[in-house]
Amino acid sequence: MNIKTLVGRTALVTGAAHRLGRAIADALAEGGCGIVVHYHSSASEAEGAVAAIKARGVPAAALRADLADPTQVESLWRETRKAALGPVDILVNCAAVFPPDDLAGLAPATLEHTLRLNALAPLLLSRLFAAQGSPGVIVHMLDARMAAPLRRHVSYGLSKQMLADLTRLMALEFAPKVRVNAVAPGLVLPPPGMEPAQAERLARMNLLNRWGEPRDVARAVRYLVDSPFVTGQVLYVDGGASLKGGW
């Protein structure tokens, strides 16, 4: 992870101000990659991420955009190209929303917003990325729980299934210059407010009987970035939970 194999390259990481996006941005920066930190509402966290990345001696910039708005997606790409001063080499689509909803109560507006942000925005950014015409790599962030229907997060589950299909389709369409893969994390970061007893119960549901760490996901992203003969794949980082049919 600390080998400087990415010096001179630039990555756009969406949702990079905190949580998994921040860990991924840090891992790429550790390899010498310049980072464009996308954020929506976490301005102070984004600036903190930029400061930490610059402290490694690599360039970084923070750019704001509401990815549910296609016009802002396009603006984000234009500003990213300006910040990078040339082609962008790596795109990591990590930003997502996770609304609670079930099939009976699913509101059309919620479904539309979730699909726009979690699936359409990665599609639009990826098309712009591929249109550069230069070699590069795209990594989408999925969810290991796709192995089973998400009955309490229906719009989220549908959006990630859509993005999984898009991963394979993009790998076909963008080859040979652009590789497209995805990472499907499992139990890595408990949501705020989760009780310790619930966290312990969930940990027992994967094969390793523990939670993972953000760096586990970041390592998987780095592997896909560094592997020139891998495309169209989904790498599960879930402690083996998907083998048991989810949780």
C-alpha positions as CSV (number, residue, x, y, z in Angstrom):
1,M,0.0,0.0,0.0
2,N,2.9,2.4,0.6
3,I,4.7,1.7,-2.7
4,K,4.7,4.8,-4.8
5,T,3.3,3.3,-8.0
6,L,0.7,6.0,-8.6
7,V,3.0,9.1,-8.8
8,G,1.9,11.5,-11.5
9,R,-1.6,10.1,-11.7
10,T,-4.9,11.7,-10.7
11,A,-8.0,10.2,-9.1
12,L,-11.5,11.6,-8.6
13,V,-13.1,9.9,-5.6
14,T,-16.7,10.8,-5.0
15,G,-17.9,11.0,-1.4
16,A,-14.2,11.2,-0.3
17,A,-14.8,13.6,2.7
18,H,-15.4,10.8,5.2
19,R,-15.9,7.1,5.9
20,L,-15.0,4.7,3.1
21,G,-14.4,7.4,0.5
22,R,-11.9,9.1,2.8
23,A,-10.0,5.8,3.4
24,I,-9.9,5.1,-0.4
25,A,-8.6,8.6,-1.1
26,D,-5.9,8.2,1.6
27,A,-4.8,4.8,0.2
28,L,-4.5,6.2,-3.4
29,A,-2.6,9.3,-2.1
30,E,-0.3,7.0,-0.2
31,G,0.7,5.6,-3.5
32,G,1.5,9.1,-4.8
33,C,-1.7,9.8,-6.6
34,G,-3.2,13.3,-6.7
35,I,-6.8,13.3,-5.4
36,V,-9.8,15.3,-6.3
37,V,-12.1,15.0,-3.2
38,H,-15.7,15.3,-4.1
39,Y,-18.2,16.2,-1.4
40,H,-21.8,17.4,-1.1
41,S,-22.4,18.9,2.3
42,S,-19.3,17.9,4.3
43,A,-17.2,20.9,3.4
44,S,-15.0,21.0,6.6
45,E,-14.4,17.2,6.4
46,A,-13.4,17.6,2.7
47,E,-10.9,20.4,3.5
48,G,-9.5,18.2,6.3
49,A,-9.0,15.4,3.8
50,V,-7.3,17.7,1.3
51,A,-5.0,19.0,4.0
52,A,-4.0,15.4,5.1
53,I,-3.4,14.4,1.5
54,K,-1.3,17.4,0.7
55,A,0.7,16.6,3.8
56,R,1.8,13.5,2.0
57,G,3.4,15.7,-0.7
58,V,0.8,15.0,-3.4
59,P,-1.7,17.5,-4.9
60,A,-5.3,17.5,-3.8
61,A,-8.4,19.7,-4.2
62,A,-12.0,19.6,-2.9
63,L,-15.0,20.0,-5.2
64,R,-18.6,20.2,-4.3
65,A,-21.5,18.8,-6.2
66,D,-25.0,17.3,-5.7
67,L,-24.7,14.1,-7.7
68,A,-28.4,13.7,-7.8
69,D,-28.4,16.6,-10.3
70,P,-27.0,15.6,-13.7
71,T,-26.0,19.2,-14.5
72,Q,-23.8,19.3,-11.4
73,V,-22.3,15.9,-12.3
74,E,-21.2,17.4,-15.6
75,S,-19.9,20.6,-13.8
76,L,-18.0,18.4,-11.3
77,W,-16.2,16.6,-14.2
78,R,-15.3,19.9,-15.9
79,E,-13.8,21.3,-12.6
80,T,-12.0,18.0,-12.0
81,R,-10.3,18.2,-15.4
82,K,-9.2,21.7,-14.6
83,A,-7.9,20.7,-11.1
84,A,-6.1,17.8,-12.7
85,L,-4.6,19.8,-15.5
86,G,-5.1,16.9,-17.9
87,P,-6.7,13.5,-18.2
88,V,-8.0,11.9,-15.0
89,D,-6.5,8.4,-14.6
90,I,-8.7,6.9,-11.9
91,L,-12.4,7.3,-11.0
92,V,-13.8,5.8,-7.8
93,N,-17.6,6.2,-7.5
94,C,-18.2,5.9,-3.7
95,A,-20.8,8.5,-2.9
96,A,-24.2,7.1,-2.0
97,V,-27.4,7.6,0.0
98,F,-28.9,4.8,2.1
99,P,-32.6,5.8,2.8
100,P,-34.7,3.4,4.9
101,D,-37.7,2.2,2.9
102,D,-39.7,-0.9,2.3
103,L,-41.6,-2.1,-0.7
104,A,-45.0,-1.1,0.6
105,G,-44.0,2.4,1.6
106,L,-41.5,3.2,-1.1
107,A,-42.1,6.7,-2.4
108,P,-41.4,7.4,-6.1
109,A,-39.4,10.5,-5.2
110,T,-37.2,8.5,-2.9
111,L,-36.6,5.9,-5.5
112,E,-35.8,8.4,-8.2
113,H,-33.4,10.4,-6.0
114,T,-31.6,7.2,-4.8
115,L,-31.2,5.9,-8.4
116,R,-30.0,9.3,-9.6
117,L,-27.3,9.5,-7.0
118,N,-26.2,5.9,-6.5
119,A,-26.4,4.7,-10.2
120,L,-27.1,7.4,-12.7
121,A,-24.3,9.7,-11.4
122,P,-21.7,6.9,-11.6
123,L,-22.9,6.2,-15.2
124,L,-22.6,9.8,-16.2
125,L,-19.2,10.3,-14.7
126,S,-17.9,7.0,-16.1
127,R,-19.1,8.0,-19.6
128,L,-17.3,11.3,-19.3
129,F,-14.2,9.5,-18.0
130,A,-14.1,7.1,-20.9
131,A,-14.7,9.8,-23.4
132,Q,-11.3,11.2,-22.6
133,G,-9.9,8.5,-24.9
134,S,-6.9,7.8,-22.6
135,P,-6.2,4.6,-20.6
136,G,-7.7,4.6,-17.1
137,V,-9.6,2.6,-14.5
138,I,-13.0,2.9,-12.9
139,V,-14.0,1.4,-9.5
140,H,-17.6,1.4,-8.4
141,M,-18.6,0.9,-4.7
142,L,-21.4,-1.7,-4.4
143,D,-22.6,-3.6,-1.3
144,A,-22.1,-7.3,-0.3
145,R,-25.8,-7.4,0.8
146,M,-26.7,-7.6,-2.9
147,A,-26.5,-11.3,-2.3
148,A,-30.0,-11.1,-0.8
149,P,-32.9,-8.5,-1.2
150,L,-32.6,-5.5,1.1
151,R,-36.2,-5.5,2.4
152,R,-35.7,-2.4,4.6
153,H,-33.6,-0.4,2.1
154,V,-35.4,-1.2,-1.2
155,S,-34.3,1.9,-3.2
156,Y,-30.7,1.5,-2.1
157,G,-30.6,-2.2,-3.0
158,L,-32.1,-1.6,-6.4
159,S,-29.6,1.2,-7.1
160,K,-26.7,-1.1,-6.2
161,Q,-28.0,-3.9,-8.3
162,M,-28.3,-1.4,-11.2
163,L,-24.7,-0.3,-10.7
164,A,-23.5,-3.9,-10.6
165,D,-25.1,-4.5,-14.0
166,L,-23.5,-1.2,-15.2
167,T,-20.1,-2.4,-14.0
168,R,-20.2,-5.4,-16.4
169,L,-21.7,-3.4,-19.2
170,M,-19.1,-0.6,-18.9
171,A,-16.3,-3.2,-18.8
172,L,-17.6,-4.4,-22.2
173,E,-18.2,-1.0,-23.7
174,F,-15.1,0.9,-22.5
175,A,-12.5,-1.8,-23.2
176,P,-9.7,-2.0,-24.0
177,K,-8.6,1.5,-22.8
178,V,-10.7,1.7,-19.6
179,R,-11.0,-1.1,-17.1
180,V,-14.1,-1.2,-14.9
181,N,-14.5,-3.1,-11.7
182,A,-16.3,-2.9,-8.4
183,V,-15.9,-3.5,-4.7
184,A,-18.7,-4.9,-2.6
185,P,-18.0,-4.2,1.1
186,G,-19.7,-6.0,3.9
187,L,-19.6,-5.1,7.6
188,V,-17.0,-2.4,7.7
189,L,-18.3,0.7,9.4
190,P,-21.3,0.5,11.8
191,P,-23.8,3.3,11.3
192,P,-23.9,6.0,13.9
193,G,-25.8,5.0,17.0
194,M,-25.7,1.2,16.5
195,E,-25.8,-0.6,19.9
196,P,-22.7,-2.7,20.7
197,A,-24.9,-5.8,21.2
198,Q,-26.3,-5.4,17.7
199,A,-22.8,-4.9,16.2
200,E,-21.7,-8.1,17.9
201,R,-24.7,-10.0,16.7
202,L,-24.0,-8.9,13.1
203,A,-20.3,-9.8,13.4
204,R,-21.2,-13.4,14.1
205,M,-23.1,-13.6,10.8
206,N,-19.9,-13.6,8.6
207,L,-17.4,-16.4,8.4
208,L,-14.6,-14.4,10.2
209,N,-16.9,-13.4,13.1
210,R,-15.7,-9.8,13.1
211,W,-16.2,-6.4,11.5
212,G,-13.8,-5.3,8.8
213,E,-12.0,-2.0,8.6
214,P,-12.1,0.8,6.0
215,R,-8.5,0.0,5.1
216,D,-9.7,-3.5,4.0
217,V,-11.9,-1.8,1.4
218,A,-9.2,0.6,0.4
219,R,-6.8,-2.2,-0.2
220,A,-9.3,-3.9,-2.5
221,V,-9.7,-0.7,-4.5
222,R,-5.9,-0.3,-4.7
223,Y,-5.6,-3.9,-5.9
224,L,-8.1,-3.3,-8.7
225,V,-6.3,0.0,-9.7
226,D,-3.0,-1.9,-9.8
227,S,-4.1,-5.0,-11.7
228,P,-4.0,-4.3,-15.4
229,F,-5.5,-7.7,-16.5
230,V,-8.6,-7.4,-14.3
231,T,-11.9,-5.9,-15.6
232,G,-15.6,-6.5,-15.2
233,Q,-15.2,-8.0,-11.8
234,V,-16.9,-7.5,-8.4
235,L,-14.6,-8.1,-5.4
236,Y,-16.5,-8.9,-2.2
237,V,-14.9,-7.6,1.0
238,D,-17.3,-9.0,3.5
239,G,-15.7,-11.6,5.7
240,G,-17.4,-14.3,3.7
241,A,-21.0,-13.2,4.6
242,S,-22.2,-13.4,1.0
243,L,-21.4,-17.2,1.0
244,K,-24.1,-17.5,3.7
245,G,-26.7,-15.6,1.7
246,G,-26.2,-12.2,3.2
247,W,-27.3,-11.0,6.6
